[in-house]
Amino acid sequence: MKWLLDLSEQYRSQIRQGPFFCMLPRAEQPNDLQWVHQLMHQSREFTQALCLRYSLCRDPRYQPVFAEHALEEVDHPDQLIGWMKTHGFLERDEQGAIPPTIETMNTTSFCWRSALREPHDIQIIGLNLLSEGVAFDFYSAAIPVLERLKILSGRYWNVHADVDLHHLTMGLDLCEQVEPESQTGLLYHRVLWQSACLYHHMLSSWVGERGEPLTRL
């Protein structure tokens, strides 16, 4: 549904104007990137939620989509932790990790709740269309900064640049084809807006800021 893709992009555009994306290019040294600790928490919880989503799915239409998505994400947290250890963000274990912010926990809780309770099409809107769209914007902005700071190494960062555009549209063709003003269309919009707000506030918290509320479209 083109209108849903367009709406998601408009919310992502607002997020890209928020504190995280404004402050990211100002990093002058690796120590300015302490938000990678939050990324570690988010990556682990999101990946586990995707695995749970697949394990709970009994609909043969959605099973292949959920399986592919979970399989392609399953080793990403370990890749990130390895990169963090290589570049001095973590010691031998994770005892030195900065705890998750409340906003990070709110967003990962949304992912778990979606995987546990929401219908499959609603999961596609929240965990694919919006989440992976924001992930694409995040990695597209972060990779040049890491490259400039000479700490772009390993597979973790570049693999996201390759797969997130694919992940954001996975399963969208299985969702009911509806008009924006229909009852289901309004529900899809609400899920999109709520998840966009969560990711916006999460990313803002990663740089110690409180993002302004997103404009509901």
Secondary structure, DSSP 8 states (H G I E B T S, - for coil): -HHHHHHHHHHHHHHHTSHHHHHGGG--SGGGGTTHHHHHHHHHHHHHHHHHHHHH---TTTHHHHHHHHHHHTTHHHHHHHHHHHTTSS-SSSTT-----HHHHHHHHHHHHHHHHS-HHHHIIIIIIIHHHHHHHHHHHHHHHHHHTT---SSHHHHHHHHHHHHHHTTGGGS----TTSHHHHHHHHHHHHHHHHHHHHHHHHTT---------
